[in-house]
Amino acid sequence: MSNKLNREIYLVQNPSIGAAILWRFICGYYSKENKDAPFPLLFLVLPIIFRQDLCEVIKSTQKKSGLVKVSEKLFSGRKNDQLYYIHNAAEQYKQLTLSSISIGISAKLFIIDTKTAFVLPLTQSNKTSIIQSAKYLLDAAEKLGIWCSELTLHEISTLLKVRF
């Protein structure tokens, strides 16, 4: 039973899908003012997007509301142990994120400037046909990227209760 469940999770949460999600996040971040995304932010994306309740909060929040509103929705009335989910999940998703980054670079979706530790998209076109469930995740990642581009790393860490 456990192997079957692990396989089903892998079919949904795998490095290839992760690479596409990271790419859309980077594109969203870049889209506002052609700003490159700070590398450490990539480690927050998959734990947020792959968790259904967090992804739904992002999708249900208007673009103009921003990450402040998402933070309010996520953390108001929550117990302290739930407040630090994203930080703890980032640790658990580290290997998946690194594998996803590797695939994204190999697929020429984005590159990392090794001198500055910023990530930028190599292409922003999203012309391929995408199944609806994947489009949902990619759209949420892009919106998250736009919101993060409007804030400093310190503000993001405060709002999402994470440490870099």
N, C-alpha and C positions, 0 to 999 in steps of 0.2 A: 504494500500500500504506500509506503513512504517513497519508494523509487518512482512509482507512478505519479505521485504528487510532485516530487522534485522535477520530473520530466515536464509536467504541465506548467510548472512555474518557469522552467527554462524556456519553454516555447513562447512564453509571453515576455519574460524578463531575460533577454539574452543580449550579448554584446552588439549584435547587428542592429537590433531595434534601439538599443542604448545609444549607438553611434548616431542614428538618425535623430533621436531626441536631443542629444547634446548639440548636434548641428543646428536644429531649429532654435534651441536656446541661444546659441551663439549668433545666429542670424537675427533673432529678436533683439538681442543686446546691441548688435552692430547697427540695426536699422534706424535707431533714433538719431544719432549724431556721428555715425561711422566710428563708434568707440569699440575698441577691442575688449573682449571679456577677460577679467583676471582669472588665471588658471585655477586658483582654489575654489572659485564658484562652481566649477564643473562637478565637484564632489557633492554638491547639494541637490543637483538637478534630478538624478535618477531616484533617490529616496523620496523625493516629493512627488514626482510624476508617476512613479510606479505604485504609489499608495493611493487607492481609489478615492478615499474620503478627502485626501489633500488635493488630488487632481480635480475632484468635483468642486471644491471650494474655489480653486483657481478659475475653472471654466464658468462658474456661476457669478464671478465677480467681474464687473464691467472694467474694461481696459483703463478708463480714466480714473478709477478708484485707486488702483495701485496696490503695492505690497503692504502698505499700512493697513488697508481695509482687510486684506487676506489675513494678516497677523491678528487683527481683532477677532475675526471669525474663528480662526484656529485656536486661539489661546484664551478667549474669554470663558470663564467658568470651568476651565479644565484643571485637573489635578496636577500637582507638580511633576509626577513621573511622566505624564503625557507631554509636558512642556518641552522636554528635551528629546523627544522622539527623533527629530530630524538630525540632530547632532549624533546620536547613537546609531541611527540608520546609516549615516554617511560612513561611519567606520565599517559597518557590515557590508555596504555596497562598494567599498573601496576597490576591490579586485574587479568587479563588474565594470565600474567606471573606468579603471585603467585599461581594461580590455576594449571597452567601447571607444575610448580615446584612440587607441592603437588602430582600430578598424576605421574610425573617422579620418584619421590621418592617411592611412593606406588607400582609402577610397577617394582621397583628395576632396573631402568635404570641408575640412578646416586645417589650419596649421597652428603651431605654437611657436611664437618668437622666443627662442631660448635665452635671449639677452634680457628681455623684459618680463617674461612669464605671462604674456598676454596671448589670447587665442583669437583668431579672426577667421571668418568664413572665406573659402576659396570660391564658392558659388552661393548664390542666394535663391536661385531658381528652384521652384518646387513643381516642376511640370509633369512628374510621373503620376500615374494613377495610384491612389493609396486607398486601402480598405478603410472603412469608416472608423473602426475601433483604433487603428493606428493614427488616423488623422486627428482623432480626439486627443491623443497623447501629444502629437506633434504641435497641435494648436496651443495646448496648455503650456508646453515648453517654450514656445515662441512668446506667448504672453508673459510668462515668468521672466524671460530674458529682457523684454522691454521694461518691465518694472524694475528689475535689478539694475539696469543701465541708468536709472534715474537716482540711484542711491550710492553711497559709499559702502565699502566693505564693512566698516564699523556699523553703519545704520542697518545693513542687512543682517549682520550678526546679532544685533540687538533685537530686531523684529522677529527673527526666526529662532532665537535662543540657541545660537551655535557659536563655536569658537573656531577661528582659523589658525 
